[in-house]
Amino acid sequence: MFTLCIELYSYRRQQNPILFTKPKVTVHVTTVTVRLKRRSFLPCISKEELPPYYQPWMDITLRIPELVHSHELRSHINKMPLLSSKFLQKHRELRLAHLALSMMTMGYVWQEGENDTVEVLPCSLAVPCWEVSQRLGLPPILTHADGVLANWRKKDPEGNLELLVRLPGGDSVQGFFLVTLLVELAGVPAVRSIPTVINGVKCGDSEAVARALEDISQSVQDMTDAIKLMQVYVDPSVFYGIMRIYLSGWKDNPCMPKGLIYEGVQTEPLEYSGGSAAQSSLLHCFDELLGIKHEAKNGDFLTRMRSYMPPAHKQLIQDISLQPSLRNFVQQQANEQLNQAFQVCVTKLLAFRSYHINVVSRFITVPAARARQLRNQSRDLEEAMISRAPSALEERGTGGSGIMTFLKSVRDQTKIAFLSETSNNMNL
């Protein structure tokens, strides 16, 4: 049993799945208990330091919020020496290097907001970011795998966690990334149960499949409980007005229609999507397992997001997609327990996606509407913060999608996965 105590909330699977107290200060004691085995998308332990040769990278990376606030990040990066990536030998060193370099990239591009972006990323940052990305099989931009999966460390022997690297946004940054980390942790038991489902289908073991689906359903419920904490520990005004632009990329982004030139890599601009929940491997695994198919445009976007995942994660999703159909197996067995387990699993996934829409509405749609009203006003700090948010991103996710239309379509396609009898009775 591996225990993580995250300074964010108290989370236990008891009668009350989430228990937390929010004191006046922003230090929150939390406990998360999960079984972590090999089947997890998180590194066992995030690397905390790079070899001394790379100290110039870390000196800047650990000061990103401060340097952005003082408008000095770009000048510091412009003076940064061009370092070779050849001394990065271990996978965890490469992951930390990618986190540091991609965080610096986001800060460099968006330091002055949407009206003063850059066309060229300097070679001192662009070249090592490209080299490390090539070795990891990741794009040279901040991804979900960086900001969430590899951006934490143990703060003390009790297991309290904190972020390794932060973007501008204060405590809401910590809340956003660690709540998202909790969602990933809550999904670990589901990932561990997927091979049991697949093996059960192949062996014709209905009871084993039903039990594994019940475990997956509980795990997805825990994910929903976890994401609800976003509204407790992240300020919508801070997320929309400050944080969001630093998660945005330079593909399908009106702020940077030409993309970004990586100096020393190639002379033509490159386009990459920003960090997105669509880059989390969890929901892709569930979709493939349950046979959920998405409409052409959305399906193409989700498939493209897989190129922003670590190769091993992408391969797992592909492997699941090649297995015998779980849905067909359930329909052929005529087993009440199995049928019910499948239906509950789809129900839980649908509930998660429906709540995600509520989160997006609270953190993007509502602030965007307020920003349009206040674009030329500044009534108080909160409203001024919102009105400074990039107007070009009002209807888009940080990954570049038309966000509400996309999420509602994904939710609606999930409904179709219900078996016919339940589908006819659903009113969601």
Phi, psi and omega in degrees: 000127181249123185251128176244128176252107185261131180285073183208319186191170174253123187228116177218143177276083176235205177295325174255104188296333179228123178235127179208156171231139182247096181288176182295324177276168186261036174249117185239126180270129185221159176223128174236126178243119179222156173268115180253115172241202185291334183275076179212148180273354181268143170300149181304310174218130179290140175290138184258334184222151173258164175306151185307331179305329184264016180302325177303326176295311185290328179301321179279316184304317183286355180243016186305309181302316180297315183288328175294316181300322181270004180060034183244358184298315181299317181294323177295318180291323178298332180267356184290138180291151175279112184253145177281147178271002188293341181273000174272108188255322186265153181301318182293328175294319178296321179296317178293320178298318179295320176300311182296311183293320180287326175296317177298322179298315180296317179297320181296313184293317190255012183308319184257016177083195187284342187266356180217058176281178180245159177258340185229131171268124186298150187298331180298337177254318186294316185294307179295326178297318178294315181298313180295320179299317179298320181291329181268344185076028179244158176284157181278060179204161179293128180240171174302323180296334178276297190294334182250302190289327185244019187243045180215158176209160174285129181274332183204172182299337180286350178097009176298139183251154171213166180286148172281315185226140182238156170255169176302144179138001173062220184296333179294331176295312178300317179298316183297310184288323182282328173295319177297323174299320178299320177300317178296317179297319180296334180276354182302312179301327179294316179299320180293335183274342183300315177300327177296319177298311183298314180295323179296320177297315181295326182268354182073027183265089184297320182295318179296319179295317181298316180296318180294321177295324176297321177294320178295319179300316179296321179296317179294324175299318177297325176297318178296316177300323182291315184293338177297339179288347179302320182287345179273321191247004176232127179278120181303324180294321179290316180300311185286318187275336184238304191290319196300322183296330182282353174260358186273149181254198182232046168224133184056036181236112181301339178291332181223068187296338182265356184084205186222132176275125175266098186301133180086354179256304172200161187275340180272145179294149178246152181239129178222142177284153177281178180298143185207148174299338178292348177272356175285131183286340186303304186291330175297318178298316181296317180300315180294320181294316185273356178077031180275121181249138183252154181300158192310306184295313180292321178298321178295319178297314180296321177296320178295326179295338178293337177286353176262006179260155170305141185307322181296325178292315178299321181293322178299315179300317179298317180298318179297321182295339183269359183277162177304149184294121175294317183299316178298320179299315180298317181294328183280335187281332183052046181249119186299316180298316180294315179301315180295320180297320178295314181298318179295321180298314178296320179301315180295320179293321177297319179296321178297314182291326176295319179290326177300322176299319177298320179297314180296321177299316182291323188261346181231304187297310181295311176300325179297318178296320178293322180297321179297324180287330188252014187306325181250019181235170176205078188283319176207179186302315182298311183292323178296322179298314181295318185291342177275354181295151182300120181292331182291343184257010187301324184252011186238151171279167180293341176277353176103358182276156168287100206293311184289320177299318179298310184295321180292323177294318178298318177299314183295324178291331176295322179301326184294339181289344178301146173295155193305317183297315180290321181303321180291336183261354183284141174224074186249000000 
